[in-house]
Amino acid sequence: MAFLRFNNVKISGIAAAVPSLVIDNSRFQSNLSEKETEKIISKTGIAQRRFAGENISSGDLAFAAAEKLINDMNINRGEIDLVIFLSQTPDYKIPTTSAILQHRLGLPKTTASFDINQGCSGYIYGLSTAFSYASQPGINKVLLLVSETLSKTLSKNDRNTSLLFGDGATATLIEKTDLPIISWFSLNTDGSGENAIKIPAGGYKNPSSVENLKSIEQEDGSIRTEHNLSMDGVLVFNFTVAEVVDDINRVLNFSGLTTNEIDKMIFHQSNRYMIDFFLKKLQYPAEKSPVSIHRFGNTSGVSIPLTIVSELQELNSKKEKILMCGYGSGLSWATAVTDLDHCHISKLIEIPVDTEH
């Protein structure tokens, strides 16, 4: 079991940025009938999403979220020791987006940086990495940037993905603290499910070619290229049902806590039906589990901190124990329990989208 425990490290602030372009799923052009569209909206809870368009990249969204957090918290840029950029839609294959953001944000050359390629469990994986570095003597402040522009990977005629995914970014400051905060993490992987959520072409195993850029009709009537995101919804559903609740219970046992001691439970925003299923199995009150999926759709690793920013502004003046759980591509899933002790939560910002391109 990949269980981790950290002392005297905390989340000090969170900010989020989304594109201004709102996609209304009920009016989205796809090869789904009106009845099929209504059924998906009802089952997933995804009424709207945000699309970045051609002129905004994941790095651009992350930059905006980071600037918002730095300015709101009056963070000394010279004190940021590490930048972690986590995404499955980075700006380039080479160089790392984190290096570009170090320069754009005006951080010193002594700032370390690296990228992590991780999907829907990514925020928990990124936090565990940030907490690990912040536990070291020479590192006090870590800036974790999670950003996705998954709209750029979609085929509008894919019956499994066209109404699900959206774009956004968050910035989280992790640092040492004298407060007696203890955090617990569980990280898990099952690579046998690699095909459950996948972009088959465009990497170095299956490079771009004329053939894999062609749109092909699938057995279910979906039309996509091998450069589009594909998803086996049944496989993903079965995986989450089998693994997520058990992992949450393992973390609670590891921490010695019960669900009654958790003030907020924040799930990856993949599907409203799934979230309701988890809450029912855990016998946890739905009113203590905020959702943002109706506004932003599935934003992969962005969804947990985006939900905190968009739905939990009142935590600016509170101390609450939260449980976070992410699950998805890989297959990968992760759970964390920590305290948000007077954590600064910036107001959500929107980045203008050039709709003429």
C-alpha positions in Angstrom: 0.0 0.0 0.0 1.3 3.5 -0.9 0.3 5.2 2.3 1.9 8.5 3.2 1.7 10.6 6.3 3.0 14.2 6.7 3.3 16.5 9.7 3.6 20.3 9.8 2.8 20.9 6.1 -0.3 22.6 4.9 -2.3 24.0 2.0 -2.1 27.8 2.5 -4.0 29.0 -0.6 -5.9 27.9 -3.7 -6.9 29.9 -6.8 -8.7 28.9 -10.0 -9.1 30.2 -13.5 -11.6 29.0 -16.2 -12.2 30.2 -19.8 -15.0 32.6 -20.3 -16.6 30.5 -23.1 -19.6 28.7 -21.6 -20.7 25.5 -23.4 -24.4 24.7 -22.9 -24.6 20.9 -23.3 -28.3 21.0 -24.3 -27.3 23.0 -27.4 -24.0 21.3 -28.1 -23.6 20.1 -31.7 -22.9 16.4 -31.7 -24.2 13.2 -33.3 -26.4 12.5 -30.3 -30.2 12.9 -30.5 -32.0 15.5 -28.3 -33.3 12.6 -26.1 -29.9 11.0 -25.8 -28.4 14.4 -24.9 -31.0 15.0 -22.2 -30.4 11.5 -20.7 -26.6 12.1 -20.5 -27.1 15.5 -18.9 -29.6 14.0 -16.4 -27.3 11.1 -15.4 -24.0 12.9 -15.3 -25.2 16.3 -14.0 -23.1 18.1 -16.6 -25.2 21.0 -17.8 -22.3 23.4 -18.8 -18.6 23.3 -19.4 -15.9 25.8 -20.2 -13.8 25.6 -23.4 -10.5 27.4 -23.9 -10.7 27.8 -27.6 -7.6 27.9 -29.9 -6.0 30.9 -28.3 -5.6 29.7 -24.7 -3.3 26.8 -23.5 -3.1 24.9 -20.3 -0.1 27.0 -19.4 -2.0 30.2 -20.0 -4.8 29.1 -17.6 -2.2 28.0 -15.0 -0.4 31.3 -15.3 -3.6 33.2 -14.6 -4.5 31.1 -11.6 -0.9 31.4 -10.2 -0.9 35.2 -10.7 -4.2 35.5 -8.9 -3.0 33.5 -5.9 0.4 35.2 -5.7 -1.2 38.7 -5.8 -4.1 37.9 -3.5 -1.8 36.4 -0.9 1.0 38.9 -1.5 3.5 36.0 -1.9 7.1 36.9 -2.2 8.0 35.3 -5.6 11.6 34.9 -4.4 10.4 32.5 -1.7 8.8 30.0 -4.0 11.2 27.1 -4.0 9.5 24.7 -6.4 6.9 24.8 -9.2 5.1 21.6 -10.1 2.9 21.6 -13.3 0.5 18.7 -13.6 -1.5 18.1 -16.8 -2.2 15.7 -19.6 -2.5 18.5 -22.0 0.8 20.4 -21.6 1.8 23.3 -23.9 4.5 21.3 -25.6 6.1 17.9 -25.6 9.5 19.7 -25.0 10.2 21.8 -23.0 8.3 21.3 -19.7 5.4 23.8 -19.1 6.7 24.3 -15.6 9.9 25.8 -16.9 8.0 28.2 -19.1 5.8 29.2 -16.1 8.8 29.7 -13.8 10.0 32.4 -16.3 6.5 33.9 -17.0 5.8 34.2 -13.3 9.0 36.0 -12.6 10.4 33.4 -10.2 14.1 33.2 -9.5 16.4 30.8 -11.3 16.9 29.0 -8.0 13.3 27.8 -8.3 13.1 24.1 -9.2 10.4 22.9 -11.6 9.1 19.8 -13.2 6.0 18.5 -14.9 3.8 15.5 -13.9 1.6 13.7 -16.4 -1.4 12.5 -14.4 -5.1 12.6 -15.0 -8.2 12.6 -12.8 -6.3 11.4 -9.6 -3.7 14.1 -10.4 -4.5 16.6 -7.7 -3.9 14.1 -4.9 -0.8 12.8 -6.6 0.5 16.4 -7.0 -0.3 17.3 -3.4 1.5 14.2 -2.1 4.6 15.2 -4.2 4.4 18.9 -3.0 4.0 17.8 0.6 7.0 15.5 0.2 9.2 18.3 -1.0 7.9 20.8 1.5 8.9 18.3 4.2 12.6 18.8 3.2 14.8 21.3 5.1 15.6 23.4 2.1 12.1 23.8 0.7 9.5 26.0 2.4 7.0 27.0 -0.4 5.8 24.8 -3.3 3.4 26.1 -6.0 1.3 23.3 -7.5 -0.3 24.2 -10.8 -2.9 21.8 -12.2 -4.4 22.7 -15.6 -6.2 21.0 -18.5 -7.6 21.9 -21.9 -9.2 18.6 -22.6 -11.7 20.2 -25.0 -8.8 20.2 -27.5 -8.7 16.4 -27.4 -12.4 15.8 -28.0 -14.3 14.7 -31.1 -17.7 16.4 -31.0 -19.1 13.2 -32.5 -17.8 10.8 -29.8 -20.9 9.5 -28.0 -18.9 8.7 -24.8 -16.9 11.9 -24.3 -18.3 14.8 -26.3 -20.6 16.1 -23.4 -18.3 15.4 -20.5 -15.0 17.2 -20.4 -14.1 20.9 -19.9 -11.1 23.2 -19.3 -9.7 25.0 -16.3 -6.7 25.5 -14.0 -5.9 25.9 -10.3 -2.9 27.0 -8.3 -2.2 25.7 -4.8 0.4 27.0 -2.3 1.8 24.3 -0.1 4.2 25.2 2.7 5.7 24.4 6.1 3.7 25.3 9.2 4.0 25.3 12.9 0.4 24.2 13.2 -0.1 20.6 14.3 -1.5 19.5 11.0 -1.3 15.8 10.0 -2.2 14.7 6.5 -2.7 11.2 5.1 -2.5 9.9 1.5 -3.2 6.7 -0.4 -2.0 6.3 -4.0 -3.0 3.5 -6.2 -2.6 2.2 -9.8 -4.0 -0.5 -12.1 -2.3 -0.2 -15.5 -4.2 -3.2 -16.9 -6.9 -0.6 -17.5 -4.8 1.6 -19.7 -7.3 1.6 -22.6 -10.2 2.8 -20.4 -9.3 6.5 -21.0 -6.8 7.0 -23.7 -5.5 9.1 -26.6 -4.0 6.3 -28.8 -1.9 8.3 -31.2 0.5 11.3 -31.1 3.1 10.0 -28.7 6.3 8.2 -29.5 4.9 4.7 -29.5 2.3 5.6 -32.1 3.5 8.8 -33.7 1.2 11.1 -35.8 0.5 9.9 -39.3 -1.8 10.4 -42.2 -3.6 7.2 -41.2 -4.3 7.9 -37.5 -5.5 11.5 -38.3 -8.4 10.1 -40.3 -11.9 10.1 -38.7 -13.2 6.6 -38.3 -16.7 5.5 -37.3 -16.7 3.2 -34.2 -19.0 0.3 -33.4 -21.2 2.5 -31.2 -21.6 5.2 -33.9 -18.9 7.5 -32.5 -16.7 9.2 -35.0 -13.1 10.1 -33.9 -9.5 10.0 -34.9 -6.8 8.2 -32.9 -5.8 11.7 -31.7 -9.1 12.2 -29.9 -9.7 11.2 -26.3 -11.6 7.8 -26.1 -13.3 6.3 -23.0 -14.8 3.0 -22.1 -17.6 4.2 -19.8 -18.6 0.8 -18.6 -15.0 -0.1 -17.7 -14.5 3.2 -15.9 -17.7 2.9 -14.0 -16.9 -0.7 -12.8 -13.5 0.4 -11.7 -14.7 3.3 -9.6 -17.4 1.2 -8.0 -14.9 -1.5 -7.1 -12.1 0.7 -5.8 -13.0 4.2 -4.6 -15.1 3.5 -1.5 -12.6 0.9 -0.3 -9.7 3.3 -0.7 -11.6 6.0 1.3 -12.2 3.5 4.1 -8.5 2.4 4.1 -7.4 6.0 4.5 -9.8 6.6 7.3 -8.5 3.5 9.0 -4.9 4.7 8.4 -5.7 8.1 9.9 -7.8 6.7 12.8 -10.7 9.0 11.8 -14.3 8.3 11.0 -16.6 9.9 8.4 -18.2 11.8 11.3 -14.9 13.6 11.8 -14.7 14.7 8.2 -16.2 18.2 7.7 -16.1 18.1 3.8 -15.7 15.3 1.4 -14.6 16.5 -2.1 -14.7 14.0 -5.0 -13.3 14.3 -8.5 -16.2 15.7 -10.5 -16.6 12.9 -13.1 -20.3 12.0 -12.9 -23.0 13.1 -10.4 -24.4 9.6 -10.3 -21.1 8.2 -9.2 -20.7 10.9 -6.5 -24.2 10.1 -5.2 -23.3 6.4 -5.2 -20.1 7.0 -3.1 -22.0 9.1 -0.6 -24.7 6.6 -0.2 -22.2 3.7 0.3 -20.3 5.8 2.9 -23.5 7.1 4.5 -22.1 10.6 4.3 -24.4 13.7 4.0 -24.7 15.0 0.5 -24.8 18.6 1.8 -21.3 18.2 3.1 -19.9 17.1 -0.3 -19.9 20.2 -2.7 -20.2 19.7 -6.4 -19.3 21.9 -9.4 -19.8 19.3 -12.2 -23.0 21.1 -13.3 -21.0 24.2 -14.1 -17.7 22.9 -15.4 -18.0 19.3 -16.3 -15.2 16.8 -15.9 -11.9 18.9 -15.7 -9.8 15.9 -14.7 -7.2 16.7 -12.0 -8.4 20.3 -11.9 -11.9 19.4 -10.6 -11.2 19.0 -6.8 -9.4 22.3 -6.2 -11.8 24.0 -8.7 -14.7 22.8 -6.6 -13.1 24.2 -3.5 -12.7 27.6 -5.1 -16.1 27.7 -6.7 -18.2 26.2 -3.9 -16.3 26.7 -0.6 -15.5 30.4 -0.3 -16.6 30.3 3.3 -13.6 28.1 4.2 -11.4 31.3 4.1 -12.3 31.9 7.8 -12.5 28.3 9.0 -10.6 25.3 10.0 -12.1 22.1 8.5 -10.9 18.6 8.0 -11.4 17.6 4.4 -11.2 14.3 2.5 -10.4 14.4 -1.2 -10.6 11.6 -3.7 -9.7 11.4 -7.4 -9.9 8.5 -9.8 -9.6 8.0 -13.6 -7.1 7.4 -16.4 -4.3 5.1 -15.8 -6.2 3.5 -14.2 -5.3 5.5 -11.1 -7.0 6.5 -7.9 -5.9 8.4 -4.8 -7.4 9.7 -1.5 -6.1 12.3 1.0 -7.2 13.7 4.3 -5.9 17.0 5.6 -6.9 20.2 7.4 -7.7 23.5 5.6 -6.8 25.8 8.5 -7.7 29.4 7.5 -6.6 28.5 3.9 -6.9 31.5 1.6 -9.4 30.7 -1.2 -9.3 33.3 -4.0 -12.4 34.2 -6.0 -12.8 32.3 -9.3 -11.5 34.2 -12.3 -12.5 34.0 -16.0 -10.1 34.3 -18.8 -11.5 35.9 -22.0 -11.7 33.5 -25.0 -11.3 34.7 -28.6 -14.3 33.1 -30.1 -13.5 34.3 -33.7 -10.8 31.6 -34.0 
